[in-house]
């Protein structure tokens, strides 16, 4: 799995996450970020073009894969704010408490192994009154689609870099102590088991 994980999977993830429907979703949520931002799972920097530079002071881009960050190419040089890449897991964010006005997470909660710890860390780094902005795929509301998600998920997780098709995103956020202030859902174009999206904002504690 070394060749696959290190060379093939990062390219496949980048291709999948940069499809037009997903990019349209990013365009809805990323401009909401403001102040000092911790982006969880910055990957190849697909969100960078959607930040509003006048609203954002700094972005700490967190990702466990430096190979994904290597794909950023010229996107990092064109942003109008301070950008710092941190190679680390979301379950152990190496930043001070209450440092962020915004935590941004897009198409990442599906892959984090220790999701409870990661959400606690996101809450820890948010300032009082700060917002978590999220856009994720997850458990579908339709029974027939959900059954397929549950059946496929064990194999999908192995070949998809730990991606889970069936995580109940709102429930996970609420269990971690977040209060969801805005939530929208829909199927975006694409393979139905992976296309039900949740997006919105939440506050900690």
Order of alpha helices (4+ residues) and beta strands (2+ residues): alpha-alpha-beta-beta-alpha-beta-beta-alpha-beta-alpha-alpha-beta-beta
